């Protein structure tokens, strides 16, 4: 609007030129008034192009562009505040369910924080840290809380950068993921070893499997009829 030199019609600084004698306006005054009316029409057109049709219909009874702009600014300022609160609430309620996805999740959370900052949704450092601690698993949250507590103990005046906190949590998540894989592998090998021991225990001399039924020859247990 400023580039088109129509902003004065929006903020009300450009008033409709009045004639010295309303009954006998001069040609110059008439030309000035026609020019102002033309600029007012252009300003109104530019405003409607930036608004949905439903909003344009609501503003139709209003004559001056300055009054249009005042109503739009007041209404959308309230809606903008509600939208910002909803975005901030959604950001603080993000949650990661598994340790293996922590690094990816925190990377996405960092991007969402940057988007909030870009649209002027204020997220303080304390709110950002709180959202991080609430979003991760309990074991990771305890680790992060320990880091923050240690930092405050040694350097009370220092504020921990949330990005540094995210990096430390991601590294710890990688270590826990690797540890879980090793434990799972060792557990699987132990189960396989026990299964082999059970198979050997069920096998008799010469590698033959013991029979639990009766011998058809002598009626005793533990051998085949051809071995009687």
Backbone bond lengths (Angstrom), bond angles and torsions (degrees), N, CA, C in turn:
res aa  C-N    CA-C-N  psi(-1)  N-CA   C-N-CA  omega(-1)  CA-C   N-CA-C  phi
1 X - - - 1.452 - - 1.529 110.97 -
2 X 1.320 116.21 -38.50 1.465 119.37 178.62 1.517 110.72 -66.21
3 X 1.354 115.53 -36.61 1.467 119.00 179.94 1.524 110.93 -65.93
4 X 1.325 116.42 -33.79 1.466 120.31 178.92 1.524 112.65 -86.20
5 X 1.340 116.28 2.12 1.464 122.35 178.98 1.526 111.80 59.63
6 X 1.336 114.67 39.43 1.462 119.77 179.20 1.517 111.76 -117.28
7 X 1.341 118.14 3.57 1.458 120.34 -175.04 1.534 112.18 -63.65
8 X 1.307 116.44 -29.22 1.462 119.83 178.63 1.515 112.77 -60.59
9 X 1.333 117.03 -27.82 1.462 120.85 178.00 1.533 110.79 -75.63
10 X 1.333 116.89 -22.87 1.469 121.31 -179.51 1.530 111.54 -84.20
11 X 1.319 115.92 -45.93 1.465 118.04 -177.15 1.532 113.25 -87.42
12 X 1.340 116.15 -1.21 1.459 120.00 176.15 1.506 114.73 84.13
13 X 1.321 118.62 3.50 1.470 120.45 -178.93 1.522 111.90 -75.37
14 X 1.331 115.99 -21.72 1.465 119.53 177.96 1.533 108.52 -97.44
15 X 1.304 115.89 104.14 1.465 121.30 -177.67 1.530 110.83 -91.45
16 X 1.317 113.73 156.31 1.469 117.85 176.74 1.529 108.87 -67.36
17 X 1.324 117.19 125.54 1.480 119.65 -177.81 1.532 111.34 -66.34
18 X 1.301 114.41 131.96 1.477 120.11 -179.76 1.528 110.01 -102.13
19 X 1.289 114.83 154.10 1.474 120.57 178.78 1.523 109.12 -88.15
20 X 1.321 114.49 148.92 1.464 119.15 176.27 1.522 109.56 -63.17
21 X 1.314 114.16 -43.35 1.462 119.93 176.39 1.526 107.29 -120.63
22 X 1.346 118.14 100.14 1.475 120.38 -176.48 1.525 113.36 -55.19
23 X 1.323 117.11 -28.88 1.458 119.78 -178.06 1.529 111.83 -79.32
24 X 1.356 115.67 -25.05 1.464 119.37 -177.77 1.535 110.01 -133.70
25 X 1.344 118.28 68.94 1.467 119.67 178.80 1.521 111.00 -69.04
26 X 1.303 115.91 143.43 1.467 120.78 178.23 1.521 109.33 -77.30
27 X 1.335 114.26 165.96 1.472 119.07 178.40 1.537 111.59 -61.79
28 X 1.336 116.13 -37.61 1.463 120.09 179.23 1.522 110.73 -65.47
29 X 1.322 115.94 -41.51 1.456 120.13 178.10 1.528 111.10 -64.95
30 X 1.319 115.96 -39.95 1.467 119.18 177.46 1.516 111.00 -62.82
31 X 1.328 117.01 -41.84 1.463 120.81 -179.52 1.531 110.85 -65.33
32 X 1.321 115.07 -39.63 1.472 119.60 179.02 1.525 110.89 -64.89
33 X 1.330 117.02 -41.35 1.458 121.65 179.59 1.534 111.73 -66.85
34 X 1.322 116.06 -39.51 1.471 119.83 177.62 1.526 110.42 -65.08
35 X 1.320 115.70 -41.00 1.468 120.14 178.81 1.533 110.66 -63.80
36 X 1.334 116.62 -40.34 1.469 120.01 -179.93 1.532 110.46 -66.33
37 X 1.339 115.53 -42.56 1.468 119.69 179.02 1.527 110.58 -61.26
38 X 1.338 116.27 -38.03 1.470 119.81 179.03 1.530 110.89 -65.06
39 X 1.319 115.64 -43.83 1.467 119.67 178.90 1.535 111.46 -65.82
40 X 1.320 116.61 -35.25 1.471 121.24 177.21 1.530 110.37 -63.87
41 X 1.314 115.81 -41.56 1.471 120.48 179.13 1.532 110.58 -64.62
42 X 1.334 116.16 -43.15 1.471 120.34 179.09 1.532 110.49 -63.62
43 X 1.339 116.60 -42.22 1.462 120.71 179.78 1.528 110.65 -62.75
44 X 1.326 116.48 -40.69 1.462 120.10 178.97 1.531 110.45 -65.34
45 X 1.319 116.31 -38.93 1.466 120.45 178.12 1.539 111.14 -64.31
46 X 1.323 115.91 -44.47 1.466 119.58 179.60 1.531 111.20 -61.80
47 X 1.322 116.76 -36.47 1.465 120.06 179.46 1.524 111.11 -68.17
48 X 1.329 117.05 -43.91 1.465 119.92 -178.17 1.527 111.85 -66.28
49 X 1.327 117.79 -26.29 1.455 120.66 178.97 1.533 111.82 -70.41
50 X 1.317 117.03 -19.86 1.467 121.63 -179.06 1.525 112.53 -98.85
51 X 1.326 117.15 5.31 1.459 120.91 -174.95 1.517 110.63 -124.97
52 X 1.361 117.20 151.92 1.474 119.69 174.32 1.525 110.98 -67.41
53 X 1.326 116.05 157.67 1.469 120.75 -176.83 1.528 112.05 -60.70
54 X 1.345 116.11 -36.72 1.468 119.01 -178.39 1.522 111.02 -62.32
55 X 1.332 116.94 -40.42 1.464 120.37 179.03 1.526 110.96 -69.75
56 X 1.320 116.42 -36.44 1.464 120.37 178.80 1.527 111.29 -63.17
57 X 1.336 116.64 -38.89 1.468 120.64 178.63 1.526 111.20 -65.47
58 X 1.323 116.92 -36.76 1.467 119.77 178.86 1.522 111.83 -67.06
59 X 1.330 117.04 -29.93 1.462 121.59 -177.67 1.528 112.90 -90.37
60 X 1.322 116.29 -3.48 1.468 119.63 -174.60 1.522 113.51 -57.91
61 X 1.342 119.52 -40.17 1.485 118.66 -178.96 1.527 113.45 -67.61
62 X 1.337 118.02 -18.65 1.467 120.94 -178.15 1.526 108.98 -79.97
63 X 1.318 116.68 134.45 1.463 121.32 -172.64 1.520 113.04 -86.72
64 X 1.342 117.48 -55.90 1.456 121.14 -172.67 1.530 112.26 -82.27
65 X 1.327 115.78 144.58 1.463 121.56 178.05 1.524 110.59 -64.33
66 X 1.321 118.11 -36.47 1.466 121.31 179.89 1.526 110.70 -60.73
67 X 1.354 116.77 -39.06 1.463 120.63 177.18 1.525 111.07 -70.43
68 X 1.327 116.34 -36.31 1.472 121.02 174.54 1.528 109.46 -56.88
69 X 1.318 114.01 -51.84 1.466 120.05 -174.15 1.524 111.36 -64.48
70 X 1.314 117.60 -39.01 1.462 120.91 178.91 1.528 111.34 -62.41
71 X 1.326 116.79 -43.26 1.470 120.84 179.88 1.528 110.99 -66.80
72 X 1.324 115.79 -44.03 1.475 119.56 179.38 1.524 110.64 -62.90
73 X 1.320 116.43 -44.64 1.467 120.47 -178.24 1.519 111.52 -62.44
74 X 1.330 116.96 -42.71 1.463 120.09 -179.26 1.529 111.89 -67.35
75 X 1.331 115.75 -43.45 1.459 119.45 -176.93 1.525 111.65 -68.96
76 X 1.327 116.81 -46.02 1.455 119.64 -176.12 1.524 112.23 -77.26
77 X 1.306 117.79 -19.49 1.467 119.55 174.04 1.522 110.33 -66.31
78 X 1.327 116.34 -40.50 1.476 120.83 177.48 1.519 110.27 -66.45
79 X 1.339 116.29 -46.02 1.465 119.77 179.50 1.524 111.23 -63.31
80 X 1.320 116.20 -36.21 1.459 120.26 178.85 1.520 111.40 -63.99
81 X 1.326 116.44 -39.14 1.466 119.74 178.50 1.520 110.63 -64.84
82 X 1.329 117.66 -42.47 1.463 120.80 177.20 1.526 110.47 -62.00
83 X 1.321 117.03 -43.06 1.470 120.70 -179.41 1.523 111.01 -63.61
84 X 1.323 116.96 -40.62 1.460 120.49 179.33 1.524 111.18 -64.45
85 X 1.334 116.41 -40.77 1.472 120.09 178.54 1.529 110.27 -63.74
86 X 1.335 116.74 -42.07 1.467 120.37 179.27 1.526 111.42 -64.22
87 X 1.320 117.28 -41.25 1.464 120.96 178.94 1.522 110.92 -64.78
88 X 1.322 116.53 -42.27 1.465 120.70 179.81 1.528 110.83 -66.11
89 X 1.339 117.31 -38.93 1.467 121.21 177.74 1.524 110.71 -64.56
90 X 1.329 116.46 -44.94 1.471 120.41 178.89 1.524 111.08 -62.31
91 X 1.327 116.45 -37.34 1.465 120.34 179.60 1.529 110.86 -66.04
92 X 1.323 116.89 -40.42 1.469 120.61 -178.31 1.520 112.57 -74.41
93 X 1.349 117.71 -13.88 1.466 121.27 -178.73 1.526 112.96 -102.85
94 X 1.323 117.86 10.49 1.457 120.64 176.23 1.526 109.96 -63.91
95 X 1.344 117.00 148.07 1.469 119.43 -176.75 1.529 110.12 -148.46
96 X 1.332 115.17 139.52 1.467 122.71 176.18 1.517 108.12 -110.14
97 X 1.341 117.79 132.49 1.466 121.23 -172.14 1.524 114.62 -97.34
98 X 1.330 118.58 -20.38 1.468 120.46 -177.11 1.524 110.57 -132.00
99 X 1.350 115.01 151.39 1.464 120.61 -179.75 1.524 111.08 -66.78
100 X 1.330 116.92 -36.89 1.462 120.49 -176.34 1.529 112.61 -65.24
101 X 1.341 117.63 -20.02 1.466 121.21 -177.66 1.522 112.52 -102.04
102 X 1.337 117.71 4.61 1.464 121.21 -174.58 1.523 111.46 -61.25
103 X 1.323 117.15 -45.91 1.470 120.21 -176.13 1.529 110.78 -62.61
104 X 1.332 116.98 -46.61 1.468 120.50 178.32 1.520 111.27 -63.62
105 X 1.333 116.29 -42.57 1.460 121.26 -179.67 1.523 111.52 -61.38
106 X 1.331 117.13 -46.24 1.466 120.22 -178.56 1.531 111.37 -66.67
107 X 1.329 116.55 -33.26 1.461 119.32 175.12 1.522 111.45 -63.25
108 X 1.336 116.66 -42.03 1.464 120.93 177.09 1.525 110.82 -67.41
109 X 1.320 116.49 -36.65 1.468 120.48 178.91 1.524 110.65 -65.08
110 X 1.320 116.83 -38.24 1.462 121.49 177.80 1.535 110.38 -63.43
111 X 1.319 117.00 -40.92 1.464 121.18 178.78 1.537 110.76 -65.07
112 X 1.342 116.74 -40.32 1.467 120.19 178.61 1.527 110.89 -65.38
113 X 1.330 115.83 -35.82 1.469 119.32 177.03 1.520 110.76 -63.86
114 X 1.332 116.76 -41.00 1.461 120.47 178.75 1.533 110.91 -64.98
115 X 1.332 117.03 -35.88 1.468 120.05 177.72 1.526 110.91 -66.55
116 X 1.339 116.54 -39.34 1.460 119.98 177.61 1.527 110.78 -62.31
117 X 1.325 115.90 -42.39 1.466 120.09 179.03 1.536 110.04 -63.97
118 X 1.348 116.15 -37.34 1.467 120.21 -178.14 1.522 112.25 -64.87
119 X 1.336 117.29 -31.65 1.464 120.01 179.58 1.534 110.96 -99.03
120 X 1.343 115.34 17.15 1.461 122.95 172.98 1.528 113.53 66.86
121 X 1.335 115.96 33.68 1.465 120.61 170.30 1.523 106.81 -91.70
122 X 1.318 116.67 112.56 1.459 121.08 -173.78 1.518 110.71 -76.80
123 X 1.340 115.72 122.39 1.463 122.98 174.92 1.524 107.01 -122.91
124 X 1.319 117.63 110.89 1.463 120.91 -178.97 1.525 110.15 -70.23
125 X 1.327 115.73 162.58 1.461 120.09 178.17 1.515 111.95 -60.33
126 X 1.321 117.04 -37.82 1.467 121.41 179.13 1.519 110.75 -66.72
127 X 1.334 117.28 -41.09 1.469 120.84 178.09 1.523 110.62 -66.12
128 X 1.318 116.77 -38.23 1.469 121.39 179.13 1.528 110.15 -64.45
129 X 1.339 117.63 -46.29 1.451 121.28 178.26 1.528 111.25 -61.97
130 X 1.328 116.17 -42.45 1.462 120.23 179.45 1.524 111.26 -62.24
131 X 1.334 117.14 -41.25 1.465 121.04 178.89 1.523 110.89 -64.24
132 X 1.328 116.94 -38.10 1.469 120.91 178.57 1.520 110.44 -64.27
133 X 1.328 117.06 -47.18 1.469 121.03 -177.84 1.529 111.43 -65.01
134 X 1.333 117.35 -36.26 1.457 120.79 -179.05 1.527 112.12 -74.71
135 X 1.317 117.62 -25.69 1.464 121.04 -172.38 1.522 113.58 -83.79
136 X 1.331 118.83 -21.08 1.458 121.09 -174.86 1.523 110.59 -99.46
137 X 1.342 115.73 170.41 1.458 121.03 -179.09 1.520 111.62 -65.94
138 X 1.329 115.63 161.85 1.458 120.50 -173.46 1.530 111.95 -60.90
139 X 1.333 117.16 -43.13 1.464 118.99 -178.96 1.530 111.72 -64.26
140 X 1.336 117.22 -34.83 1.446 121.16 177.34 1.525 110.57 -74.28
141 X 1.326 116.07 -36.57 1.456 120.38 178.91 1.529 111.15 -64.76
142 X 1.333 116.84 -39.05 1.467 120.47 177.21 1.524 110.80 -64.28
143 X 1.326 116.13 -40.00 1.468 120.24 177.97 1.525 110.69 -62.27
144 X 1.339 116.74 -46.26 1.465 120.91 -179.44 1.520 111.48 -65.99
145 X 1.327 116.97 -39.42 1.462 120.35 177.97 1.521 110.74 -63.36
146 X 1.327 115.81 -37.36 1.464 119.84 176.72 1.518 112.29 -63.06
147 X 1.324 116.05 -40.04 1.467 119.58 177.68 1.531 111.02 -62.61
148 X 1.335 116.20 -45.46 1.462 119.98 -179.34 1.529 111.41 -64.48
149 X 1.336 115.85 -39.84 1.462 119.49 179.46 1.524 110.86 -65.14
150 X 1.329 117.23 -42.56 1.465 120.83 178.66 1.522 111.26 -63.13
151 X 1.341 116.16 -39.90 1.464 120.00 179.94 1.529 110.84 -64.45
152 X 1.326 116.75 -39.33 1.476 119.88 179.52 1.525 111.34 -69.58
153 X 1.326 116.64 -34.47 1.455 119.94 -179.34 1.524 111.91 -66.80
154 X 1.334 116.35 -44.88 1.458 120.35 -176.19 1.523 112.74 -83.98
155 X 1.332 116.05 -32.69 1.476 119.60 -179.83 1.528 108.55 -138.58
156 X 1.339 117.60 81.69 1.471 121.60 -174.88 1.524 114.10 -58.38
157 X 1.316 117.18 -31.11 1.463 120.00 -176.15 1.528 113.16 -84.81
158 X 1.333 116.51 -9.87 1.466 119.60 -176.03 1.528 110.93 -83.87
159 X 1.324 116.37 137.17 1.450 122.25 174.88 1.526 109.07 -102.65
160 X 1.327 115.73 125.24 1.462 120.75 -177.83 1.525 109.60 -74.28
161 X 1.326 115.96 126.38 1.460 121.17 178.02 1.534 108.92 -68.65
162 X 1.345 118.48 126.73 1.473 120.42 179.99 1.528 112.81 -55.88
163 X 1.337 117.89 -33.50 1.469 120.03 179.17 1.525 111.00 -65.49
164 X 1.345 117.04 -38.15 1.463 120.47 176.83 1.528 109.88 -66.75
165 X 1.319 116.56 -39.75 1.465 120.78 177.53 1.527 110.58 -61.66
166 X 1.320 116.58 -42.30 1.469 121.08 178.98 1.525 110.86 -62.64
167 X 1.329 117.29 -41.49 1.463 120.62 179.18 1.527 111.34 -62.26
168 X 1.334 117.10 -42.90 1.464 120.80 179.51 1.531 111.39 -66.19
169 X 1.323 116.92 -40.49 1.465 120.03 177.78 1.524 110.70 -64.55
170 X 1.323 117.35 -40.68 1.465 121.30 179.76 1.524 110.96 -63.21
171 X 1.319 117.28 -42.27 1.464 120.87 178.24 1.531 110.90 -63.79
172 X 1.334 116.90 -41.86 1.466 120.29 178.45 1.526 110.72 -65.41
173 X 1.322 117.17 -37.34 1.463 120.88 178.26 1.523 110.91 -64.44
174 X 1.330 116.98 -39.42 1.465 120.34 177.26 1.530 110.64 -62.64
175 X 1.324 116.27 -41.49 1.480 120.02 179.77 1.527 110.49 -64.84
176 X 1.343 117.13 -42.81 1.462 120.25 -179.96 1.523 111.33 -66.43
177 X 1.324 116.75 -38.30 1.465 120.28 178.63 1.521 110.60 -63.33
178 X 1.346 117.67 -44.49 1.457 121.58 178.31 1.526 110.88 -63.87
179 X 1.327 117.08 -39.64 1.465 121.39 179.49 1.525 110.86 -65.14
180 X 1.322 117.29 -41.79 1.465 120.92 178.68 1.523 110.79 -63.10
181 X 1.333 117.50 -38.62 1.463 120.81 178.96 1.523 110.59 -65.34
182 X 1.344 117.16 -41.28 1.470 120.70 178.98 1.525 110.71 -64.73
183 X 1.328 116.91 -43.33 1.459 120.48 179.36 1.527 111.39 -63.48
184 X 1.318 116.21 -39.12 1.459 120.50 179.53 1.519 110.83 -66.90
185 X 1.343 115.73 -39.92 1.468 119.80 179.02 1.519 110.85 -65.66
186 X 1.339 117.15 -43.18 1.472 120.69 179.48 1.520 110.94 -64.80
187 X 1.301 117.16 -37.97 1.453 121.33 178.63 1.523 110.90 -64.78
188 X 1.342 115.66 -41.09 1.464 119.72 178.76 1.511 112.19 -64.12
189 X 1.345 116.66 -40.58 1.456 120.28 178.20 1.523 111.04 -65.40
190 X 1.334 117.77 -38.15 1.466 121.42 178.13 1.510 111.68 -63.80
191 X 1.323 117.58 -41.72 1.463 121.04 178.35 1.515 111.15 -65.55
192 X 1.343 116.59 -37.98 1.455 120.29 178.84 1.530 110.73 -65.41
193 X 1.351 116.49 -39.76 1.465 120.47 178.61 1.515 111.61 -64.98
194 X 1.327 117.59 -40.67 1.462 120.20 178.39 1.512 111.34 -65.61
195 X 1.320 117.90 -36.78 1.461 121.23 178.63 1.531 110.62 -64.26
196 X 1.341 116.56 -40.20 1.463 120.15 178.26 1.521 111.34 -65.15
197 X 1.341 117.20 -39.00 1.466 120.63 178.25 1.523 110.80 -63.76
198 X 1.320 116.94 -38.74 1.454 119.89 179.32 1.522 111.30 -65.91
199 X 1.352 116.09 -38.17 1.461 119.72 178.75 1.520 110.52 -65.22
200 X 1.340 117.11 -42.65 1.464 120.97 178.56 1.516 111.43 -65.61
201 X 1.306 116.98 -37.24 1.465 120.29 -179.65 1.519 111.22 -66.78
202 X 1.316 117.24 -28.94 1.459 120.78 -179.77 1.517 112.67 -84.72
203 X 1.329 117.28 -5.38 1.459 121.78 -177.21 1.535 109.72 -98.10
204 X 1.307 117.91 133.38 1.474 122.34 179.92 1.504 112.47 -87.99
205 X 1.355 117.12 -166.47 1.468 122.96 -179.72 1.521 109.73 -64.42
206 X 1.333 114.52 143.59 1.463 119.88 179.88 1.502 112.20 75.82
207 X 1.343 116.97 9.73 1.453 120.11 177.16 1.506 113.68 77.86
208 X 1.363 116.33 11.65 1.466 118.80 -179.80 1.521 109.95 -90.96
209 X 1.293 114.81 144.41 1.465 120.27 -179.55 1.522 109.71 -77.61
210 X 1.355 116.14 132.09 1.465 120.14 -179.41 1.525 110.10 -68.56
211 X 1.361 115.07 143.50 1.458 120.95 177.88 1.517 109.42 -94.98
212 X 1.317 116.28 132.66 1.451 120.45 -179.58 1.538 112.43 -93.97
213 X 1.345 117.31 -7.72 1.461 120.04 178.90 1.535 112.42 -89.66
214 X 1.318 117.82 -174.34 1.473 122.61 -179.88 1.518 110.99 -89.30
215 X 1.351 114.45 146.96 1.466 121.03 174.88 1.527 107.94 -73.10
216 X 1.331 117.19 133.42 1.461 120.84 -179.03 1.527 112.17 -71.09
217 X 1.312 116.29 -15.29 1.473 120.43 -177.31 1.529 111.61 -88.15
218 X 1.381 115.70 -54.14 1.461 119.31 -175.51 1.525 113.48 -109.51
219 X 1.289 116.62 -10.23 1.445 119.80 179.45 1.515 114.83 81.09
220 X 1.355 118.66 4.64 1.463 121.47 179.40 1.534 110.64 -91.43
221 X 1.349 114.28 161.21 1.450 120.71 -178.51 1.522 111.18 -90.28
222 X 1.331 116.90 155.84 1.453 121.16 167.21 1.510 116.10 101.37
223 X 1.339 120.85 -0.21 1.455 119.98 177.66 1.512 109.01 -152.96
224 X 1.346 113.50 166.16 1.455 121.06 178.98 1.530 110.37 -85.93
225 X 1.324 114.58 164.17 1.469 119.15 -178.77 1.526 110.79 -66.18
226 X 1.355 118.97 -35.96 1.463 121.12 -179.71 1.520 112.44 -72.80
227 X 1.362 117.13 -13.98 1.447 120.55 178.44 1.522 112.06 -97.55
228 X 1.312 116.95 0.42 1.471 120.63 -177.04 1.531 111.69 -72.26
